Structures are given as structure tokens and as C-alpha cells.
């Protein structure tokens, strides 16, 4: 056990107290925000006939196990076939992905072979396609991005089309992200529960308040004009979060659609999960740190109070991973000087309020949102099976969240490293649209 000099001890103590206040405010803010998702979900638009045109882009790197089911689900969309097209980006594939795509009528194929030293990964192959095929994609009103392991609900485009028609000021609409392999493992259950909760406590809550919603890595539609004007210049592993921050800085609007669903394959083991989440964390920290100055400057350019609050939320969300680093810091302080243990009551001085917010985050909201958003998943189960599955989902949520902390910490200490060597998440779930029991 070490003892630091008194002047350094006092400085660290004050700094840690300030960080504790920041983390506490963050916790309280999102606890209260989550309550706005409790209201029953309703559309803020009427369903309209197919009108807008869409290009669906599906990046794929060695996805022979899942790409056919993805393309099949796209082919079953209840939307005018003349108003949407599909292109699969076969990125440095050395399996049967490209040959499977060629057998699909009406699906365009873009095969990419990267040169030695050329950046690789999803954001980069998208950028390469967009640069080399401007005369094609610029003819569409919107571009939809899907992952190769996704299944898309048949009403996805109809819902997105209707929302864009009703709200012409929107640049991006993020669809509902669901899980297609909930019960395959304890880990996949944890992911599913986390998405059930996030879809309501974050996405729908922000949508209700008129704030920009978060953009996921898949299932979102973006105005083609935005890419024409801004190009596609990803610098991180998280091109989705990069777009989210850029939209906020520019005062552009994004929103949420609770009825346009995309089903994603979740990891089934700790190693796969950690690799995926570390990639997310590295990209998130990179954008958060490198864009903080621009985000602060954009606050003074807000044209309305709602836009100002929305920009503030995006800035706060940029540092949503701060809590894990803060906790690591507290552990480190105990190691270097036991006197910091005596200071802990100061760091947690509002203990009962901390406890109240934790109750909201880990008891109230998970209970409500897992039951409500998992309704179709539970409907064919017996009472005992429902109780068992609910408990597995709830405990899995805790487990998944705890493991995510380690990825966030690793991402924080490695955010500055080059983000151009994508570590792929392996997909193997053969679940098809027909076998998916949730609509």
C-alpha cells in the first residue's frame, strides 16, 4: 500500500469528487429519461402508399451462413418492387458469399478486393462503393444500411416511407433493433434484454421528446442528399455513432421508428462479445474525444430550445462509457492510498438517491420493458417457462452489462490506435424469416 503526498492526495480527492458528481448527474439524467418511454408506443404518422425510393446496402465479409436468409427477407418486403433495389458488398470474401448473392435475382453485387495496406472493414467498403457508384445510388431518395446477418420485417420500408413523408425535415430514421436468436445462449439473452430496454428507455424516450435518437450499426435509413453533400468519410469503427454526432453538430434531425424492425444475430459467448464490444468502445471513445470541441461549439448555433437540449444529450451520450472508467479509477485509488477509502462517503454522499436511480435502471425499467418488448417472445410459453425466461433475460442483462464494462475500459485505453483493421463478428445462425416467431 502506498501513501501519496498530501498535496497530490487533496488534488486527486477533489478531482474524483468532481468526476463522481459528473457520473451521478449522468446516471440521474438517463434514469429520468428512461421513464419517458413508459407511455404506450404510438405512431406519429399515418401509413402511406409506397412513394420514396430506397437502395438497401448490405456489407458482407465471409457471410455464407446468413446472407441468403437476409436477402430472402428483403425480397419479402411489402413495398413496390420498382421503388427499392438491393446491393451486397462482398468485402474480401474467400467463401461462397459472392456466389450465393449471384443466384439471387434482382440483387446487385459489388465485389471488393483491398490492396495491401488499404483500410479494411465495413465503413471502408461502404465508402469505396459510394465513391465508385455515384451515378447509381444518387438516383434513390434514401439509403438503408443492413448487416448480412439481419432479417428485416416485411413492413420496414412502408413504415419508414410513411414517416419520411409525414416529417420532411428528417435526415435519418433508425429502425427498431431486435434479436433473432434470443434463446440460443445466456449471452444472447443478455443482449436481447439490453436491446428491449434501450429501444424504450433511450430510443423511444428521446423520440417522444423530439430529440435526435441514437443511430445503430444497422437498420437505419439516411437521406441520399446528406451523403451527396457530406460524402462518406468514416474515421472510426463506429460509423453509425460518427453520423449521429455529425448530424447533431450540423443541426440535422434523426428519429426513431418503433414499428420498422430489424432482427440481428447476437453473440453467444464471452470472447465474441468482448471483441465486438471492444470495437464499439474504441470507435465510441474516439468520436467522443475528437468531436467534443465541435459539439460544444455547435451548442451556440442551436436554432431552438429542443435542438439545444438534443445537442446537449448527444454530448452527454458521447461520454456514456465514462462510468466504467470512473469505477476503475476508484479501485485504483484504493490500491495507491488507503486514505481514499475514508473519502468514499463523499463520493457517494447522496447514497439514497444513487440507490433510487439504480432501482429505476436495474429493477423498474428492465421489468417493464423486458415484459412489454418481449411480449411476442413470451406468448407461446407456459407460465413457468415465462417466469424462467424472464429471469434468464433479467439476470443476463446484469451479466452482459458487467462484461461490457471491461470492453469500455479497454476501448478507453486504446481509442487512439488506428481503426482500420476490422475484427469480424462471426455469424452462423440459420434462422430465417419464416422460422422467426416474432412479427
N, C-alpha and C positions, 0 to 999 in steps of 0.2 A: 504494500500500500504506500502510495506517495503522498506528499504534502506539498502543494504548490505555494509559492509566495503569496502573502496576504493581498497585495495589490492585484495580482492576477486572479486570485480566488474571488475577490469582490467584483472584478470586471466580469468574469465568467458567470457569476451568480446573477448579476443584473442582466446580462445578455440572455441567459437561459430563462429568466423570468419574462423578458420581453417575448422570446420565442414561444413560451408557454401561453402567453396571452394571445399571440397570433394563432396558434393551434386551437386554442379554446374558442376563439371567435369563428374560426373556420368550421369547427365541429358544430357550434351552435347554429351557424348560418345554414348549413346543409341539413341539419336536423329539422329546422323550421321549414326550409324549402320542401323537404320530403312530405310534409303534411299537406301541401297544396295538391299533391297527387291523389289524395283520398277521394276527391269528388269523382263521381261516375264519369267514365270516359265518353265523350260525345264528339261527333264531327263538327267542325266549324265551316263546313261547306256542304253543298248538295252534289250528289253523284251526277256527273255529266257524261254525255256520249264521247267516245274517243275523238280527240281533236289534235292534240300535240303529238309530235313525232319524237321517238326515243331511239338512241343507239345504246345497246346493252354491251358493255365491255367486260369480258371475263378473263383476267390474267390466270395463267396456269403453268406451273412448273412441275413436271412429272406427276400428273394428277389422273392417271389412267383408271384408278379405282373409283373415282367420283365424278369425273367430268361428264360422262354420258347422262347420269341422273340429273345433274344440274341443267344441261341443255334440254333434257326432256321436260323438266318443269317449266323452263322458259317457253317451250313450244306449246304449253297448255294454257298460256295466259289468255284470258277472255278479253282481248283487245284486238282492234283491227290489225290484221297481219301486215297490211300495207303501211302502217304507221310505226312499226318498230323492226329493227334489224339487230342481229347478234354478231359479235366478232370475238373470237377466242384468241388470246395472245399466248401462243405456245412458246414459253421462255426457256431457252436452253434445255429443252426436253430430250431425254435419252430413253424414254419409254414409249408407250403406244398412244400417248395423249393426242398427238397430231393426227394419227391415222384414225382414231375414234372420231375426232371432230370432222374430218373429211367425209365420213359416212353420214353425217347429219345434214339433210337438205336445208338450204336456206341459212346455214351458219358460215360466216366468213372466217378464214384462218389467217392469222399473221404469225409467221414463224420468225423467231429472233435467235440469232447466234451472236453472243457477245464476243468482242475481240479481247485479247489478253490485256488485262489492266482496266477494262471498261467496267464502270459500276454495274452491279447486278442486283436484282430484286424487283419486287412488284412496282414500286414507284417509278423505277427507271425504265422498265419495259413499257409502262403506260406512257411515259414521256416520249419514248422513242416512237411508239405507234402514232401518237398525236402529232409529232413533228413531221412524220413521213407520210401522213394520210390526211392532210388538211382539207383537200378538196372533197373528201368523203364525209368525215364526221361533222364538218361545219354546215352540212345541209340539214342536220337534225336540230330540233328545238332544245332537247335535253340529252344528257348522257347519264346512264345508270351504271354504277360500278357494282359488280358482284364478284365473290370469290368462287373458285372452281368447286368447292365442297358445299356450296349453298343449294338450297331448294327455295323457290320463290312461290308465294301464294298466288293463285290464279287471278286474283283481283288487284294485284300490286299496281300495275300500270294504270288501271281505271281509277284507283284511289288517288294516285299521285297526279294524274292528269286533271282530275276534278279539283284538287287542292290548288294546283298551279293556276287553273282558270279562275278560281274564286279569289286568289290572293296574288295578283300580278307583280307585287313588289318582292316576291321571294326569289332568292338565288339558289338555295339548296333546300331539299326536303329529305330528311333522314327517315327511313322506314323502320319499323319495329324489328328488333333483332331477337330472335327466339332460338331455341336449341332443338336439333333434330335427333340427338342421341342422349336424352336426359338420363335414362336409367341404365346406361352402359357401365357406369362406374361411380364410385363415391366422388371422384374428382369432377366428372361431368355433371353430377347433381349439384355440386357446389357452384360451378359456373352458371348452370341454369337458374339457380336461386338468385345469384348475383344479378343476372340479367332481368329476371322478373322484377326485382326490387328497383334496379336502375331505370327500367323502362317507365316506371310510375313515379318514383321518388325524385328522379332527376329530369328525365326527358319530358314526361307529360306535365310535370310541375312547372318547368320552365316554359313549355308551350302555352300553358294556361296564363302565365304572367306576361306573355308577349316577348320573352327574352329569346335570344338565339340558343338553339339546342345544340347538344354535342353531336359531332359527326363521327360515326363509327367507321371501321375499316371497310365496311361493305354495306350494301343495301341503301345507298343514298343516290339521289338524282340531282344533278347540277346543271344550271343554265349554260348552254353552249357558249353564249355570248361572254360569259365570265372567263372561260378558258381562252376564247379568242383575244380578249383584251389583256389578260394577265399571263397567258401561257401556262405551261406546266413545268415548274422548276422545283421539284422536291429536293430537300437537303437532308431529310431525316428518314428514319424507319417508319415514322407515323405521318404519312402524307395526309391522312384524314384530320388529325389534330392541327397540322400545319394549315390546312384550308380553313378550319374552324377559326383559328387565330387571325388569319389574314382577312377573313370576312368581317370579323369584329373590328379590326383596325380600320378597314375601309368603310365601315358603317353599312355593310350589306346584311341582308336578313336570311336566316335559316330557320327552319321549324321542324316539327315532328309529325309523323303520321302513325297513329296507333293501329291502323287497320291495313296498312300495306306491309305484310310480314315477309321476313326472310329468315330461313332456318339454317343455322350454322352448326358445323360439327365442332364440339368442344373436346379439348384434350382429356385423355383418360388416365394419365399418370403424372407424377410429380415432375419428372425430368422434362417431358414435352411441355408441360405447363410453364415451368420455370424459363425455358428457352424462349417461349412465345412472349411471356410477360416481361422478361428482361429486355427483349427487343422493343416492346411497347414503352417500357420505362425509360430506356435510353433516348428514344425519339421524343418522348414527352418532356423529359428534363431539358433536352437540347433546345426545343422550341420555347419552353417556358423561360429559360435563362437568356437565350439570344433575342427573344422578342419582347422582353419586359419593358425596355425603353420605349419601343414603338407603341406598345399597348398603353403605357402611361400617357404618352403624347397624344394619342387618339382620343383620350377622355375629354380633352378640351375642344374637340371638334364635333362632339355629340350634338345632334340636331333636336333631340327630345330627351325628356327625363327617362323614358323607358329605354332608349338607346344607351344612355349613360349608365343606367343600372345594369343593363345587359353586358356592356363592356367591362364593368367592374366585376361581374360574375365570371366572365371569361378569364379575366386576370386572376381572380381567386382560384378558379378551377385549374389554371396553369400550375398552381402550387398545391394541388390536391394530394400529392405524394409526400408532402413535407412532414406529415405526422410520423411516418415510419423512420425518417432520418432523425427527427426530434427524439423519438423513443430510444434509438441507438445512442444518441448523444447523452441521454440521461444515464444509460447503462455505463457508458464510457466515463462519465463524471464520477460515478461511484468507485470505479476502478482506480482513478488517479488520486482521489482525495475523499476520504470517508466523511468529511465535513459536509459534503453535498447531500448526504443522506438527511442530515439535520435540516437542510433547506427545502426538502421535498414538500413539506406542508405549504410553503409559499407558492411552489409551482402548481399545487393542486388546492389552492386556498378556497376555491368555490366548489368544494367536493360534491355537495348535494346537487348542484346544478350540472356538474360533469356527469354525475350518475343519472340525472334526468335525461340528458341528451343521449347518453349511451342506451338508456331504456328505449328511447324513441328509435334509435338506429338499429339496435340488435334484438329488440323484442316486438315493439308495436308495429313498425313498418314491415319487417320481414313476415310477421304473422299474417298481416292483412294482404300484402302483395303476393306472397307465395300462394296463398289460397285463391285469391282472385285471378291472378295471371296464369296460374296452373290449373284453372278450372277444367279445361278440356283434357288435360293430362290425367286428372283425378277421376273423371266422370265414369270410367269403366271399371274402377277398382272397388272392392268391397270396403266396408267401413274400417276394418282392421288394416287393410292394405293402404288405405288413405292415410291413416294415422302413421303407419310405418314410413311411407314415402315422404310425408310432410316432415317427420323428424329427421330423416336422412337428408332432405333438402336443407333444412334449417341448420343442422349440425355441419353439413357440407359447406354451407355459406360461411360459417365461422372458420372452418378449416381452410377453405380457399382464400379467404381474406387474410388470414395469418400468413400463409405461404406467399401471398402477393407482396407482403412487406419486404421479404428478402429480395425479391426481384426489383422492387422500387429502390432499395438501398444500393444494390449492385448497379442499377441504372444511373443513380446519382453520381457514383464514383467513376463511371465510365462514359458519361454523356458526351464528352469532348472527343472521343475516339471517332475515326471515320465511320460513317454509317452507310456503307455501300457494299456490304457483303451479307446479304440476307440469309438468315438461318431458317430454312423452311420448316413449317409445321406439317408433319406427315398426316395425311388423311386416308382413312380406309373404310369408313362407314358406308355400307352399300344400301342404306335406307333410301327409298325412292319416294316420290310424291304420293303414289298410291298407298304405300305402307305407312305413311305418316298419319298418326291418329289425331292430329290437332289441325284445325282449319284456320 
